[in-house]
Structures are given as C-alpha cells and as structure tokens.
Amino acid sequence: QVQLVESGGGLVQPGGSLRLSCAASGFTFSRYIMRWYRQAPGKERELVATITKTGDSTNYADSVQGRFTISRDNAKNTVYLQMNSLKPEDTAVYYCNARYFTNAYWGQGTQVTVSS
C-alpha cells in the first residue's frame, strides 16, 4: 500500500523555523521525483520545491527561494523541507508529492501556521 505521511507542521512565530518530513512506503522511493506543495485557504495549490531522484538538483518557487531547503534521504525513504525565516504568508497546508512518469502519489498534508 502506497503511503506518504507528512509530519512536522505546527504553529510558529514569524521569523521562526520548521522542518517538515514526508515518509514514503509502498513504492520504490529512489525512482521518484519528490515535490512539496502548499495550499492556503481560498487559494490554489502551489508548487514550493522539487528535488530530483538522486537529490543532485533542486528547484524552488520564487516566494521561498533562499528561505526553504528541500532534501531527501533515499536510505530512509524520506523527503524533508527545512523552512527558515517563516512569514505569515507561508501559512498553508503542506503536501508532499511523488512522481514517476504517470504515477503520482500525495500525502494527507500537514498544517503550517505562521502567526504571532
């Protein structure tokens, strides 16, 4: 059974940091490009960060460039999103996504709230 389980969300003050994790099971993790998306209330789901199968290349949305870092550990079947200098506009549900050709899987999401 394919599973993507996100964790690490929560409430943080502006300027703070959080580290999200997404644990994968039920498929060959190392074959999949991994992405983090987010969706704020009333807005469309937005691509935040992408990492290649081996982790040798990453890409970020302009809104998070320089503040967020995506990484992966293929031995642990886990992808991470380190979020620093958080802003209120980063408040959203964060989802991890796995894609390999036409196969695509989603996690259930983890809430991140940035507020004082």
C-alpha positions in Angstrom: 0.0 0.0 0.0 1.4 3.3 -1.1 1.7 5.9 1.7 3.2 9.4 2.0 3.0 10.6 5.6 3.9 14.2 6.3 4.8 15.5 9.8 6.5 18.5 11.5 3.9 21.1 10.9 2.6 23.4 13.6 2.3 27.0 14.9 5.4 29.2 14.7 6.1 32.9 15.1 7.2 35.0 12.1 10.9 34.6 11.6 10.9 31.1 13.0 11.8 27.7 11.5 10.1 24.4 11.0 11.3 21.1 9.4 8.7 19.1 7.6 9.2 15.4 6.9 7.5 13.1 4.5 7.9 9.4 5.0 7.2 7.2 2.0 6.3 3.5 1.8 4.8 1.1 -0.7 6.9 2.1 -3.7 10.5 2.5 -4.9 11.2 5.9 -3.4 14.5 6.4 -5.1 12.9 6.3 -8.6 10.6 9.2 -7.8 11.0 12.9 -8.2 9.7 14.5 -5.0 7.9 17.8 -4.5 6.4 19.9 -1.8 3.3 21.8 -2.5 1.2 24.1 -0.3 -2.4 25.3 -0.3 -3.6 28.3 1.6 -7.3 28.8 2.4 -9.1 30.1 -0.7 -6.1 29.7 -2.9 -4.9 27.1 -5.5 -2.3 24.5 -4.6 1.2 25.9 -5.2 4.4 24.1 -6.1 7.0 25.0 -3.4 10.1 22.9 -4.1 11.3 20.0 -6.2 14.2 17.5 -5.8 15.4 15.0 -8.3 15.6 11.3 -7.7 19.2 11.4 -6.5 19.0 14.8 -4.8 21.5 16.4 -7.1 19.3 19.1 -8.2 16.6 21.2 -6.6 14.2 24.0 -7.6 12.2 26.5 -5.6 9.3 28.8 -6.0 10.4 32.5 -6.1 8.4 33.1 -2.9 10.6 30.7 -0.9 13.9 30.8 -2.6 16.7 31.4 -0.1 14.5 30.5 2.9 13.4 26.9 2.2 15.6 23.9 1.5 14.3 20.6 0.2 16.4 17.4 0.8 15.9 13.7 0.7 17.4 10.5 2.3 16.8 7.6 -0.1 18.0 5.2 2.6 15.2 6.3 4.9 12.6 6.9 2.1 12.1 10.4 3.4 12.0 13.8 1.9 12.4 17.0 4.0 11.5 20.7 3.8 13.6 23.0 6.0 11.7 26.2 6.3 13.5 29.3 7.8 12.6 32.9 8.2 8.9 32.0 8.0 6.4 34.6 7.1 2.6 34.8 7.8 2.1 34.3 4.0 3.7 30.8 4.4 0.7 29.7 6.3 -0.9 26.7 4.4 -1.3 23.0 4.4 1.9 21.5 3.0 1.7 18.3 0.9 4.4 16.1 -0.4 4.1 14.6 -3.8 5.9 11.7 -5.5 6.0 11.4 -9.3 7.5 8.8 -11.7 6.2 9.1 -15.3 2.4 8.8 -15.0 2.5 7.6 -11.4 1.8 10.3 -8.8 1.1 10.0 -5.1 0.1 12.6 -2.5 0.3 12.8 1.3 -2.5 13.9 3.5 -0.9 17.2 4.3 0.4 19.0 7.4 -0.7 22.4 8.6 1.8 25.2 9.0 0.6 28.3 10.7 2.9 31.4 11.0 1.5 33.9 13.4 2.4 36.0 16.4 
